[in-house]
Amino acid sequence: MSLKSYENALRDEVRDLLQEEKIRTFVGYEAGYRPESPVPVIIREAGRAEELVLDEFCGAGLTRYVLDESTRAGVGSDMPPIGVLARGCDGLGLARLIRDNRVAEDDLYVIGVRCRGVVDPDRARSVAGAAVLAAEIAEGEVVLTTARGEVRCAPQDCLMDKCLTCEDPVPEGAQVLLGDEGAPGAVGRRDFAGVAEIEALSPDERYRFWARQFERCLRCFACRNACPACSCVTCSLEDSDPEWLNRSTELSEQFMFHFTRAFHVAGRCVGCGECERVCPADIPLMLLNEKFMKDIGELFGVTDPHIPSAVEPLGKFDPEDPEGWRGEDERP
Amino acid sequence: MSEQWQPRIVAFACRWCTYAGADLAGTSRKKYPPSVRVIRVPCSGRVNPSFVIRAFQRGADGVLVSGCHPGDCHYIEGNLYTRRRYSLAKRFLEYLGIEPGRFRVEWISAAEGDRFAELVTEMTEDIRQLGPNWKMREQA
C-alpha cells in the first residue's frame, strides 16, 4: 500500500495525542504549493490534524524543527513531549540530537514510518514528463501518477540518492510505526563511488572542481541550519572575535566555510543528505561528508559512522591507530 | 618581482617536544633554511584544522603540524587525538586539492634537533619544486 493510505491513521493518532495532551506539538508535513512538494508544518491544535499529509514525497528533514521546539521550551520543562513524524533518516537525526544533549529523549514522541524511500519531485517530473500527482513505491519499481495516467520507473530513476543506499529505513525507538512491513530494502550499497571519482583526479583538477562548486555558495548557512549534527548554540563561523570567517564570499573564505562545516560533522554526520537537499546552489555537500565517512572506515575500521554512538570516532583513539598521512609503504 | 620567491612554511610546534626540538636545532647550530615560521602551541591537539586553512589563506606555501611521538605526550593522550584528527585532515586537504607535499604531520621530540632541521630542509625543497601556493589564498 502507498504511504498515502496511512494518512488517516496518522491524523487520527495526532488528533488523539494532542487532545489528550500526550504531546504538546506535532512536527509533520502539510500540503505545499504543488502536490509533489509537501512542506513541514508544526501544529499545536488537535483540530489541525486534518491538515497533515503523508505520502512518498514527504522527505524534508524534520529534526531541526524538533530542536527549535525543544529549545523554545527550555530545560526541565514539564510539558508533554514533542510529537514528530520520522523516517529512518530522521530517526538517526533525532538520535544525533539526543547524543549531543540537544534534545532529551523523553521530550520526544516519535511516530515512525517504515520507509521505502522518498520520491525526488524533480526527478519524478522529468521521468514522467508531466506534473506528478501521486507516487507509490512498490517492489522494484515506482508508480508515478500524472493527469495522463501512470508511469512506472526504476527506483534509481526517481528516488532521492540517500534512499538508494539506505540501510536504516525504520527509526529506532518509535512509539508508533506506520507503513507496510517488509520494505523492499536498499537497491545499492554506499560505495563512495562519487568520492573515489574525485580522488582519482590530480590535485589541481580537484581544486578546480571544488572551486567551481564553492564559487556558487550563497553563504545562506542552510546546510548548517538543516543539519542534525551541526547544531551548536554558538557557531564559530558567526564569531567576530576571533573572526574565523569574514562576510565576504571570496573563494578563500568559501573554502574556510566548507572545510570547517564538513570537519565539524566528520564522524557525526548521519548521512541524511539534508545539507545537499536544502542547498539552493546545488553544491554536492555529501561528497565532502562521505569523504570523511570513507576515510573513517578505512583508517579506524568504523563501518557505520553515520549511526550515532556514545563516543564518536574523533572523540576517541586507539593506541594502535595508523598514521593516515602516510602511505602503507612509508610507515616509520 | 625583484626578489626571488622563497617558500614560507608555518609550523605548529608543540611546546613540550617539537618546539624544544627546534630550539635544540638552533643551539646545536644545525643549518636549515629560514623558510619556517614556528608557532608554539601547548599541544599538537590544540591545532584546530581550521588553523591550517587560515595559514594557507594568509600566504603559507606549506604547513607543518608537529608534536610529541605517540606515547610521549605531556598530556598523556593529546597527540593520539591529533593522530586521528590529522589522519583525516591530511586526506581531506588533499581531497580539496592541496598537494601532498604542502601539508605534513610529523612527530619530533625535544631530543631530535637534527630531525627538525632535516624536515624543514626537506619540506622547503619539496615546496620549492611545487612553487608558490595559490590555492585557498586570500586575494590581497
Contacts between the chains, C-beta under 8 A, distances in Angstrom:
chain1	res1	chain2	res2	distance
A	195	B	95	7.9
A	198	B	95	6.5
A	199	B	95	6.7
A	203	B	94	6.8
A	203	B	97	5.2
A	203	B	98	6.8
A	203	B	99	4.8
A	203	B	100	7.7
A	204	B	97	6.7
A	205	B	97	7.8
A	206	B	94	7.6
A	206	B	95	6.5
A	206	B	96	6.6
A	206	B	97	4.0
A	207	B	96	6.7
A	207	B	97	2.5
A	207	B	98	7.6
A	207	B	135	5.2
A	208	B	97	7.3
A	209	B	97	7.6
A	210	B	96	5.3
A	210	B	97	6.1
A	211	B	97	7.8
A	236	B	50	7.7
A	244	B	50	6.2
A	244	B	54	7.9
A	250	B	138	7.2
A	250	B	139	5.9
A	251	B	136	7.9
A	251	B	139	8.0
A	252	B	57	4.9
A	252	B	136	5.4
A	252	B	137	6.0
A	252	B	138	4.6
A	252	B	139	7.0
A	253	B	57	8.0
A	255	B	53	6.4
A	255	B	57	7.8
A	255	B	96	6.8
A	255	B	136	4.6
A	256	B	50	6.8
A	256	B	53	5.2
A	256	B	54	7.3
A	256	B	57	6.6
A	256	B	136	7.7
A	259	B	49	7.3
A	259	B	50	6.8
A	259	B	53	5.2
A	259	B	92	7.4
A	259	B	96	6.9
A	260	B	50	5.2
A	260	B	53	7.6
A	262	B	92	7.3
A	263	B	49	5.4
A	263	B	50	7.4
A	263	B	88	7.9
A	263	B	89	7.1
A	263	B	92	7.1
A	266	B	88	6.1
A	266	B	92	7.9
A	291	B	91	7.5
A	291	B	92	6.2
A	291	B	95	5.2
A	292	B	88	6.1
A	292	B	92	6.9
A	295	B	87	7.4
A	295	B	88	5.4
A	295	B	91	5.2
A	295	B	92	7.6
A	296	B	88	7.0
A	299	B	84	7.9
A	299	B	87	5.3
A	299	B	88	7.3
A	300	B	84	6.9
A	313	B	84	7.1
A	314	B	81	7.7
A	314	B	84	5.9
A	314	B	85	6.1
A	314	B	88	7.5
A	316	B	84	7.9
A	317	B	77	6.8
A	317	B	80	4.0
A	317	B	81	5.7
A	317	B	83	6.7
A	317	B	84	5.2
A	319	B	70	7.4
A	319	B	71	7.8
A	319	B	80	6.8
A	321	B	80	7.0
A	321	B	83	5.4
A	321	B	84	5.9
A	321	B	87	7.2
A	322	B	87	6.8
A	323	B	83	6.3
A	323	B	87	6.4
A	323	B	105	7.4
A	324	B	83	8.0
A	324	B	86	7.4
A	324	B	87	2.5
A	324	B	88	6.5
A	324	B	90	6.2
A	324	B	91	6.0
A	325	B	86	6.3
A	325	B	87	6.2
A	325	B	90	3.9
A	325	B	91	7.6
A	325	B	104	7.0
A	325	B	105	4.9
